[in-house]
């Protein structure tokens, strides 16, 4: 078994054994003692708990494109004609003490050659008792940019990652190590403002100081380093929701991601996004059905590429320039009847011309209808068709089936 990101050998059984060990009740050692040496009271530990869940996705299908990874660029997308296991996830969450909750996600997946990879996707603490409606998150986590980037693959409404998120944040989405502070505003409607401060290096900081960034700007990238606070990645977001009527809800958000890139000295990247979500559900809905939801996200990127040597020929010097990319996706879901949902997604990405022609910045269009059946809340079967149009490459057709099952508990997801 090949392990990713330098992790040590690990098994599901070992992780489950460790989780069960950690879930045992810790004795209360803070009760009063006969002596009076203790100068300050220590809060008794609350009853501990740990939820353990396991989710698995299995994809099967066929595409007119033989090289499926060139078409499906997401790390958790279908990888081959035939069968793919793009994501299996062991999830742990629970109460640490009266002040913190803890969350962790371990991902196991198979690549195109059937080799197993393991990665620590998320591991973070979340405060539960800060004053003034404040909350702090600390550890490794998905940046709260837009609606889909923070979501795990099993909660996606479609088989694959939207093209615009892949364009801006790479195959695995935007996540890194850092902290996020949020504030729930005292308004009559829900409004939350937050800002994340994160490391800007690594493969999951794709548009910033990532090892993969030369594929964007075409040059040789120097080794990234954190020399000052300005080398960090800043991710601000504000989101609000409104109850339009008893049956209609609207959510709206603005996001940003700003930080250095490693094309050269004093080069930076700025990504901005806007997202909206609308849902209609009748007052007499049964099990949440029927319903109609609409989700839209638009993103733009301003990538400052410094003067740099070409990665293909050191004798060629690429000029300093600004690379601009943009894209959007819109998806509508119709809950026809309990546990049957029809969906349609349209998406477009494009990039301005530059001195280096990158396949990662080429114009693309995709249209994806799908149908999903949930036998229960613990399983899912999905059928999806993709029509892909890649500029200067041509059109392709793909059909994918996706199967999901859930064991144990799993943390709830945002509405």
N, C-alpha and C positions, 0 to 999 in steps of 0.2 A: 504493500500500500504506500503510495506516495503522498506525503503530507505537505500542505501549502503553508507559506508564510513562516517557515521555520518552526512549526509546532512539533511537540514531542509525540510519540506514538500514543494513541488514545482510542478507546473503544466505547461504544454506547453503554455496555454493561458497567464499565468502570465509572462513567459519568453518572449513571443512575445510582450506583452504590454510594458514590460520594454525596450525591444530592440527598439520598435518604438519610445518610449519616448526619448531614447538616440540618435536616429537618427535625431532629429529635429535640425535645423540650430541654432547655438549659435551666438547671436549678437556680432558684433565686437566692443569691448570696448577699443581698443588700438589706436583709432584715436587721432589726436592732440587736446590738451585741452588748454583753455585760459591761465591757469597758467603754470609756468615753473618749478614746483616742481619735475617733472619726470626727472631723471638724465640719464637714459639709455633707448633707444628705445626698445620696446617689439614687436616682429614680430606679424603681424596680423594673426589671425587664418584662415587657409585655409578652403575652403568649405568642410564640413564634409559629410560623407556618411556612411551607414551601409548596408551590404548585409545580408540577412536572408535566410537561406535554411533549409530544412528538408528532410532527407533521411531515408527510411525505408527498411529493409531487412526482408523477410519472407521465411523460409525454410520449406520444406515438404519432407518426405521420410521414408525409412525403412532400417533396418540393421539386419543382422543375430545375432549381439550382442545386447542382451536385455538391458544391462547397457550401453547405448550409451555414457555417459560421460567418461567411462573407455577407450573408443576407440577414441572419439573425445575430445581431451584435451584442445582445445582452448576456450577462454571465449566467442568468437563470432562464434563458430562452432555449427552445429546442436546438440541439447541436448536430444531429445527424438525421438522414433518412432512416426511418425505423424507430427505435426506442431510445429515449433519453431519460435519465434521472437527474434533473437540473437542480433539485433542492430537496434535501431532507433536513429537518431542523429540530434540535433538542432545545426546549425552552424551559428555563427556570425562573421563577419569580416568587418573592415573598417578603415578609416583614423582617427587617434587621433588628430594629428596636423602636422606641416611640418616635424617633426622629427621621428614620430612613427606611425606604424600601429598596430592594435590590433586584436587578433584572440581568439575565444573561441568555444569549442565543449562540449555540454551536451548530454550524452548518456542515453537512456532509454531502458531497456531490460527486458525480462521475463525469469525466471529460469525454471528448470525442473518441479516445482510445480505450475507454472503460477504466481508466485509472482513477482511484479515489483521492479526493482532496478534502481537507478539513480546515476550517477557519473559524476563528472567534469573531463572529459578526458584530455582536453588541455585548457589552458588559458595563453596567452603570448603576450608580446610586441615584435615588430621587428623594429629595427632602419631603417631609410631610407636615412640618409644623413651623415653617418660617412665618414671621409676621407680615402684615401689610399686603396680603395676597401674593407673596413672592414664592417662587419655587426654583430650586437649583438642581440641575442634572450634572453629573460628573462621571467621566469614564470614556468609553468608546461607544458611539451611537451614530445613527443616521441623522444627518443635518435636517432640521425641520424647515425645509425649503419646499413650498408648494404642498400639494396634497399627496402625490404618489411616492415621492422620494423616500419619506419615512416609512412607507408600508413594506411589509415582507411579501415575498412572491405569492404565498398561499392566499393572501387577501386581495390580490389584484383581480380586476373584473375581466381581464383578458389574459391570454396565454403568455404574452411577451411584453417586454419593457417598451414604453413609448419611444419613438425614434428621437424626439427632441431631448428627452432625459438622457438617452445614450450619448447624443451629440455633446451635451453640456457637461455631463458628469461621468461618462464612461460606462463600461459594462456593469460595474457593481453599484452604481449610484454614489452619491456624495455622503461619505461617512469618514470619521476620523476620531482622534483622541482630543478631548478638551472638556469644556464646561458650557452650560447654557443656563441663563437666568431668564425667567419669565415672570410677568406681572399680569394678574387678572384685574382689569380696570373695573372700578365700581360704577358701571354704566347700567342702564335698564335693560340692555341687550348684551349678549356675550361679546367681549372684546379682550383679546389677549395680545400683549406685546412681548417679544422675546429677542434675545441676542445671544448667539453662540460665538465662542472664541476657541478655535480648533487648530491643530497642526495642519500645515499646508503641504506636507510631503506625503509620498506614498501613492500606491496604485489607486486608492479610493479617493484621491484628491486630483482627479483627472485633468481638469482645466488649469491646475495650479502647478505645484512643484512635484509633478508625477514623473515616474520613469517613462511613462508612455507619451509624454508631451511632445517629444521630437516628431511624432507622427502627425501632430497638429501644425507645427511651424517649420518642419523640415530641416532644422539645424541640429547641431550637437549641443545637448544640454549639460551644463556643468553640474557638479554635485550640489544638491540643495543644502542649505544650512540656515539655522535660526540665529541670526546675529543681533536682532532687536525685536521689540514688539511688533514692528511693521512687517515682520516676516510671518505673522500668524494669519490665519484665515478667519474673517469676520462674517457671520451669517445672521443678519437681522430679519425679523418677520413680524408682521402685524396681521391679525385675522379677526373678523367679526361675523356674527350670524344674526339673522333676523327671522322672526316668525311672521311671515307675510299674512297668513290666515291660519285657521285651525288646521288646515291640511297642507300648507305650503311653507317650506323653509328655504332660505337663501343664505349661503356662506360665501364670503369674499376675503381674499388674502393678497398681500404684497410681500415679496421675498427678495433678498439679495445675497450674493456671495462675492466677497471682495478679498483679494489676496495676491501675493506675488506669483509669478510663474518663473520657470527656469530656462527661458530662452536666452537670457543674458541679464546683465546688471540693470537694475531699476525698471524691470519689465513687470507689468501687473496684468491681472485679469479681473474683469467685472462681469458678473452674470446677474441679470434682473429677471424677475418673473411675476406674473399676475395669474391668479386662479380664481375660479368661481364654481360653486356647486349648488344645484337646485334640486329639490325633491318634492314630489306631490304624493300624498298617501291619503286616501279617504278616511273619514272619521270612523267608518264602520269596517275598517280593514280587518281581515282575518289572517293571523300569523304574519302580519306586515304586508300582505298582498291584497289587491294589486298595488303597484306603485310605478312612478316614472321618475327617473333621475337623469340629470344632465351635468356633466363635468367638463370643464374647459381649462387648459393651462397654456399660456404663451410665455416663451423665454427668449431672451436675447443675450448675446455674449460679445464683449469687446475685449479682444485678446491682443495686448501690446507685445509684438515680437521684436526683440532687440536685433541689432545687426549681428549676424551669426554665420559661422561656417556651415556649408552644406554637409549633411550627414552622408551624402552619396559621394561628394568630391570636395576635399578640403581646400582645393584651389578656388572653389566658387564661394563667394561671400554673398549671402542673401541680405538685402537692405532692411533697415528698420522700417516696420510697417505695422498697421493696425488691421487685424483680421476680425471681421464681423460675421457673426452667424446668428440665425434666428429660426424659430419654428414654433409649432403649436400642435396640440391634438384636442379633439373634441369627441366625447363618447356619451351615448345615450343608452340607458338600460330601461327595459320594460318588464316589470314583474307581472307576468301574464296571470299566473295562478300560484297558489302556495308551492314554493320550491322550484318553480320553472321561470327562468329569466332569459330574455332575448337582449342582445346587445349589438351596437354598431359603433365603430370607431373610425374616424378619419384623421390623418396626420400628415403634416408637411414640414420638411426642414430644408434650409438653403444656406449658402454661404457666399460672400462676395469673392471675386477673383483675387488672387494674390500671386506673388512670385513663385511660391511653391504650391503645386496642385496636389492636394491631399484627398484621398478617398474618404477620409473621415469628415470632410467638409463639403462633399458633393451633394447636389440637390436630390431629394427623394420624396416620394409620395406613397402612402400605404392606406388601403381601405380594408377593414376587418369586420365582417359580421360574425356573430357567434351565438351559440345557444348553450345554456348551462342548466343542469338538473342537479338538485341537492336531495338525494334520497333521504338523508337526515342532516342535522347540523354537523355531523362528524365525517361526512363524505361528500364528494363532488365529482361530476362527470361533465366535461365541457368539449364542445366541437367548435372549431374556428377555422375560417378560410381567410387567407391573406392574399390580396392583390398588391404586388410591389412594382413600382416604376422607378428605376434608378437611371438618372441622367447619364448618357453615353454608354450605358450597359444594356438596358432593355427592361422588359417586364418579366416577372416571374409569378407563379401561382403555387400556393402551399396550402395544405390541409393538415391540421393538427388536432389530435385528441388529447385531452388532459384528464388524469385521474388523481384524486386527492383523498387521503384518509388522515384522521386525527386520533391519536391515542392520548388519554389523560386529559389534563386541563390545559388551557391556553389563555393567556392574557387577552382581554378584550381590546378591540381596535376603535380608533376614533370614528365618530359618525362622519 
